[in-house]
Amino acid sequence: MTGNFNIFSHQNSSHLHLVLKGYFDDISAHELLLTLKKNGRQVDHTFVHTNGLRKVSTFGETVFRSHASELKEIAPKIIFTEDYSSNLSFEPYAAPISATCKVPGEKA
């Protein structure tokens, strides 16, 4: 894990929430891919909240999208939210939503 990027997670019975914080680069892309592969099959939906990202590098975005096929099986259950959702979604596998979702435990 790069020192400038973190993934915070919260899971309830049917949903996994991943909150991304910091700078999203190629190493971050691989970390997110690994997290999604490891945990995405266990839930109905995975929400990836991007509002905590300071920046998404072009290379990080490219690396993440180039590996989208690795998530083909679970991608329809992955929902990207907030500021950088369009940067990280990998159509046609998953669609971003721009509406802000409340993360459990987060103050409004």
LINTA-V13993 format. One line per field, one symbol per residue. phi: phi as a letter, one per 30 degrees, with the letter a starting at -180 (. if undefined). burial: I if it has 16 or more other C-alpha atoms within 10 Angstrom, else O. A space follows every 10 residues. Layout:
# LINTA-V13993
phi = ???
burial = ???
This chain:
# LINTA-V13993
phi = .ddcbbccbb bcdbbccccc bjccbddded ddedddddcd ddbdbccccc ddddacdedd ddddddcedd cedcedccbc biecdddcdb eddbcdbcdd cddeiddd
burial = OOOOIIIOOO OOOOIIIIII IIIIIIIIII IIIOOIIOOI OOOOIIIIII IIIIIIOOOI IOIIIOOIOO IOOIIIIIII IIIIIIIIII OOIIIIIOOO OOOOOOOO
